[in-house]
């Protein structure tokens, strides 16, 4: 700990937090996480259709036989939920091929979460032959309906040029659309774009703003980048208190390993550059966030 007068520049070196654009959502885990969140209204809709709450037993709430019955009758929400269960193997044997078929039926009815799921399955060759171009078609349909994960994945395809011609302007536009919904991965990638200055003019201050906004959504890579930028004074004056805060938040959720070590080293470097008053204020801020 230092006083305001004898503070010294940090010798911390950013090693573990490399500038890497975050890729598309993981294959089936992406479907399970994002499609599930997008379809939280499934049980309410089906409960109203059945006129009873007695079905709330079995796999994930609704019994599988009831779910299949509703799906066969054409209920898009039931088709999506059945696809989810078959993709994840939650309580039943996983069957990505059948999951794909149910997602497709639901997607053709305009269900955005199922359209997103089809895009993921096409992109990763799960339940269907891999095809990035087909993935982009379904991502586009879901993205136009405001599905943030689909907007992000479509942006990544245009960013990388996989399956579609590389188009930085379209990638940027879809990143912005997803970021407007506080989608952490999109916020992070926008930060990388402005920090690297590859397809946009470098803007460290704007990059830091995007990193902090993603960090606030509990996205650990953004917490590490924000902390590093604050410590090194990228995008403004060095702010060791903010750096210590974000390194601490990241360290609290990281498993043992290189990134955890990086966060702990960053905390130590920030501590050496802070006054006692700044350290106490940062500690209070951390406690408030934790609880």
N, C-alpha and C positions, 0 to 999 in steps of 0.2 A: 504494500500500500504506500502511496506517495502523497505528498502535499501538492497543492497547485503549483508551487514554485519549483519543485525538484522533479516534476514529471519528465520521463524520458521516452523517446520514441520506442515503439514495440519492435522486437526482432522476430515476431511471429511470421512464419512462412506458410502461405496457403498451399497445402499439398493435397489433402484428401478431397477437398471440395472443388473438383475439376469443373470447367465450363462445358457441360454436356447437355445437349437438348434432350429433355425427357421424352421417351418414345410413347407409342400408343399404349392404351390400357392393356394390361395382361389379358391373354386369351380368355379361357373360361372364367378365371377369377374376375376379369373385367365384367363379363356378363353377370356373374353372380352378384357382384357388389353394386354396379351401377343400375342394371335393369331391376334389381330388387328394390333399390331406393326409389326408382322412378315408378315402381308399381305398388306402392304401399296401400293404394286404395283398392286393391284387388279383393281383399276379404270383405271390406265394407259393401262393395257392389254385389258380390255373390251372396252375401248374407241377406241383403235386401231382396235379391231375386228369389231366394229360398224361403224368405219369410220366417226364418228361425235362426237362433244362435246355437242350436243343438249340434251343428256340424263341427263345432270348434274342437276337434280331437283329431288324432292321426298325424300324418306327416305335415309339419309346418302349419297346422291349423285345419285346413279342409281335408277330409278323407280323399285318398287318391281316386277312388271309384267315382265320387261326386265330381271331382275336378275333371276327370275324363269325360263324364257325361256332359257337363257344361261346355267343355272344349269341343266335343263332337257336335253339339248343337250350334256351334259357331260363335260362342262368347269369346271375343278377342282377349279379354283380361284373363280368362281361364286358360286359353291357349298359351298365352305368355307365361303364366305361372307354371303350367305343365312343362313347357320348354325349360324354364328355370330349374325345375326339380330334376329333369332328365339330364340337363347339362351338369348339374352339381353332384348328382347322385345322392341327394339328401334323403336318406331313408329308403331309397330304391336303387336298383342297379343303374349306373350312369349309362346313357345311350345318346351320344352326341348326334348320331344320324337322325334318330327320332326327334330329338330336341330341335334340330334344325328345321324339320318339317313343321313342327308346331309353331316355332317362331315365324316361319314363312307365312303360314296361314294368318297369324295375327298381324304380321307386318303388312300383308296385302289389304288388311282392313284399315290400315293407317296408323297402327299402334307404334309410336316412336321408339319405345324401349325395345320392342321386338325388331324393328328396323335396325337399331343400333346393334342388337345381338347378332343379327344376320351379318352385318358388316364385320364384326369381330370374328365370327366363325369363318367367313370367306377369307379374311386377312390371314388367318392362322391355319387354314386347312383343317378345321375340326368339324366333322360331320358332313363335309363337302370338300370338293377339290379346291385347293388354295387359289385365290384369285384376287389380287389387290384392286384391279379395276372394278370387279363386282362389289368388292368391299366399299369402294368409294361411292358407288351408286346408292347403296343402302345407307351409308353414313350421311350422304347428301340429303336423302329423304328425311331422316331423323333430325339432321341438323337444321333443316328449314322449318321444322316444328319446334325448334328451341331446345333440343336435347344437347346439353352442354358437353357430355363426353363424346358424342358423335361429332360435334363441332370441333372439338379438340383433335380427335383422331383424323378427321378430314384435313385439318390444318397440317398435321404431321405428314400425311401423305403428300400434300402439295409442297411441304417444306423439303421432304426427302426426294420427291419425284418417283416414289415407288408406285407402280401401277398407273400413274397419271404423269403427265408432263410436269416437271418442276415449275412451280409458279409462286415465287415469294410473296407477291401481292395478294393472291388468294389465300395463301397460308396465313399471312398477317391478318387479313380480314376475318378469317374464321377464329384465329386465336383471340382477336378482340371480342368477337361475339361470345365466346366461351368465358373470357375474362370478365365480361360485363355481368355474368352470372356468378362471379367469384369462384370460378373453377380454378383450383390451385395450380394444376399442371400448366394450364394456359397462361396464367399470370407469371409463373416461373419461366416458361419458354420466352415470353415477351421480354422478361428481364435479361435473359441470355442474348436475345437478338440485339437489344440496345447496349448491352455491355460489350459484345463482340463487334458490333457495327458491321456485320457481314452484308446484310440486305437493307439495313437502315443506317442512317448516320449515327455514329456512337453518341450515346447520351447517358453517361454514368448516373446522373441524378435520377433520370427516369427509370433506369434499370433498377436502382436501389428501391425506388417506390414500388415497383412491381414485385421485387423480392420480398419486401416487407408485407405487402398485401397477401402474397402467397404464404408467407410465414405465419401470418395471423390465422390462416386456415389450417394450421397444424401440419403443414407440408415441410418435413424435416430438411430436404435439400435446400429449400428456400431459406429456412432458418439459418443454415450454415453459410449460405451465400450472403445473406443480409448481415450476419454477424461479422463475416470477413470484411465486407465492404465498409461497415461502420468502424471496424478496428483500423483499417488501412486508410480511411478517409476518402474512399472511392465515392464520387458523387457528392462530395461536400467535405466539411471538416471531420476529422476523426472524432468518433464518439464512443469511447471505451465503455461507457455505462450501457449503451444500447447493445454494443457488441457482447459484453458479459451477459446481458439478459438473454439474447437470442442463442448464444452458445449454451447457456444453462438450460434453456427450454429444450434445445435439441438433445443435449446430453441426457436429459431426463427420460427420453423415449427411445434412445438408441441402445441396441444390444452391445455387449463387449465386442471390440473390433477396431479397425482403423478409423472409421468415422467417429466413433465414441472417443477414441484417443485424441483425434483432431479437435473435437469440441472441448475436451478437458484442457488441452494445451492452449486453446484460444481463450478459455476462461482465465487461465493463469496469466497469459499475456495482457489481457484486458485489466485484470486486477492490479498488475504492476503499474498501469497507466492511470489509475483512478485515485481520486481523493477519497478520504474516509466518508465524507458526506455523500459523494456520488455512489460509492459502494453500498451504503446503507439504503439509499433511495432505490437503487436497482434491486436490492434484496427484497425490499417491501413490494416492489412491483412484481417480482417473481412469485412471492407468497400470495399476492392477490390473484394472480393468474391461476395458481395451483389450487386456490381454494376457497 
